[in-house]
Amino acid sequence: DLNGKKFFNVAGMGFDAHISHVFATSVKRGLKGYVKTAFAEFSVYKEQAYKIEIDGRVLERDAFMVCIANSSQFGNNAHVSPKASLVDGLLDICIVKAFPLYWLPVMGYHMFSKTSDRSKYVELFQGKQIKIMRSSAGPIHLDGEPVIMDQEIFVQVRPASLNVLV
């Protein structure tokens, strides 16, 4: 639950939310359109300042993006937080620091080989209660769907809150 909105897989703010927001209003569709949008926006997007409180522990970071992961992957086999688990009762907080464009293939390799936790540009934490203050209101994404939210974000685990029909 993020500011009262439910998500199942991954929620995020920063570059991934920005791309989700831009892509939602774009006429380009499909993976090719998404990749083109991401490349076009990469060089102009700037990291933001975040104050992140995880179960009482406070961190201050400048980050390219901050992801809250209930499971390990965004989709298309890109694993943002390779050790995230749907059954451990914890959320994984993935902080990605700004990195140079020439490092993009390495970051891509880490995402698709489930080794993002080994990157010098990635920090991972776990928790149940997360409060995030960012420099301004703006887009976030909930399982890839863009939403505009305030600068203060509250995230918490809601165990056994998803009903699934089989």
C-alpha positions in Angstrom: 0.0 0.0 0.0 1.5 3.3 -1.1 -0.4 6.4 0.1 -3.5 4.3 0.2 -3.1 2.9 -3.3 -2.4 -0.8 -3.7 0.4 -2.4 -5.7 1.4 -6.0 -6.0 4.8 -6.1 -7.7 6.9 -2.9 -7.8 6.2 0.7 -7.2 8.7 3.5 -7.8 9.7 7.1 -8.2 12.4 8.8 -10.1 13.4 7.8 -13.6 11.2 4.7 -14.0 8.1 6.7 -12.9 9.1 9.5 -15.2 9.4 7.1 -18.1 6.1 5.5 -17.2 4.4 8.9 -17.2 6.0 10.0 -20.5 5.2 6.7 -22.2 1.6 6.7 -21.1 1.1 9.9 -23.0 3.1 8.8 -26.0 1.8 7.5 -29.3 4.7 5.0 -29.5 3.7 1.6 -28.1 5.4 -1.7 -27.4 8.8 -2.5 -26.0 10.6 -0.7 -28.9 8.7 2.5 -28.2 9.4 2.2 -24.5 13.1 1.7 -25.0 13.2 4.7 -27.4 11.5 6.8 -24.8 13.9 5.7 -22.1 17.0 6.5 -24.2 15.6 9.9 -25.2 14.9 10.8 -21.5 18.0 9.3 -19.9 20.4 12.2 -20.7 18.0 14.9 -19.6 16.6 13.3 -16.4 18.4 14.4 -13.2 18.5 12.6 -9.9 16.4 13.9 -7.0 17.0 14.3 -3.2 15.2 11.8 -1.0 14.8 11.3 2.7 13.9 7.7 3.3 12.8 6.3 6.6 12.7 2.5 6.8 11.3 1.1 10.0 12.7 4.1 11.9 16.1 4.1 10.2 16.7 7.4 8.3 18.7 7.7 5.0 19.3 10.7 2.9 20.2 10.0 -0.7 20.4 11.6 -4.1 18.9 9.0 -6.4 18.1 8.4 -10.0 15.2 6.2 -8.9 13.8 4.6 -5.8 11.9 1.4 -6.1 9.7 -0.5 -3.6 9.7 -4.1 -4.6 7.4 -6.8 -3.3 8.8 -9.2 -5.9 12.1 -9.2 -7.8 11.2 -7.9 -11.3 9.7 -5.0 -13.1 8.6 -7.3 -16.0 10.3 -8.6 -19.1 12.8 -10.4 -16.9 14.4 -7.2 -15.6 15.1 -7.8 -11.9 15.4 -4.6 -9.9 15.7 -6.4 -6.6 16.7 -10.0 -7.2 16.2 -11.2 -3.6 12.7 -9.7 -3.1 10.1 -12.2 -2.1 6.3 -12.2 -2.2 6.1 -14.3 1.0 8.7 -12.8 3.4 6.4 -10.0 4.7 9.0 -7.4 3.8 9.4 -4.8 1.0 12.7 -4.3 -0.7 13.8 -0.7 -1.1 16.1 -0.3 -4.1 18.0 3.0 -4.4 19.6 3.5 -7.8 22.2 6.3 -7.9 22.8 8.3 -11.0 25.3 6.6 -13.3 27.0 7.6 -16.6 25.4 6.7 -19.9 28.4 4.5 -20.8 27.5 2.4 -17.7 23.9 1.6 -19.1 24.9 -1.7 -20.7 26.4 -2.9 -17.4 23.2 -1.8 -15.5 21.2 -3.7 -18.1 23.3 -6.7 -17.7 22.8 -6.6 -13.9 19.0 -6.2 -14.3 18.7 -9.2 -16.7 21.2 -11.5 -14.9 19.6 -10.9 -11.4 22.7 -9.3 -10.1 21.6 -5.6 -9.6 22.5 -6.1 -5.9 26.2 -6.3 -6.9 26.2 -2.9 -8.7 28.1 0.0 -7.1 25.2 2.2 -8.1 22.5 0.2 -6.3 21.7 0.0 -2.5 19.1 -2.4 -1.2 17.3 -2.3 2.1 14.3 -4.2 3.5 11.4 -3.0 5.7 7.7 -3.0 6.5 7.1 0.7 7.1 8.6 3.2 4.7 8.3 7.0 4.6 9.8 8.8 1.7 10.1 12.6 1.3 11.2 13.7 -2.1 12.1 17.2 -3.3 8.8 17.7 -5.0 5.5 16.1 -6.0 5.4 14.2 -9.2 5.0 10.9 -11.0 5.3 7.5 -9.3 4.3 4.2 -10.8 2.3 1.4 -9.2 3.2 -1.8 -11.1 4.1 0.3 -14.1 0.9 2.5 -14.1 1.8 6.2 -13.7 0.1 8.3 -10.9 0.9 11.8 -9.7 1.5 12.0 -5.9 2.6 14.4 -3.3 6.2 14.7 -2.2 5.5 12.7 0.9 5.0 8.9 0.4 4.0 6.3 3.0 4.4 2.6 2.1 3.5 -0.3 4.3 3.1 -4.0 4.0 -0.4 -5.4 4.2 0.0 -9.1 4.7 -2.7 -11.4 3.2 -4.6 -8.5 1.8 -4.8 -9.7 -1.8 -7.6 -12.0 -2.8 -7.0 -14.1 -5.9 -9.7 -15.9 -7.8 -8.5 -19.1 -9.4 
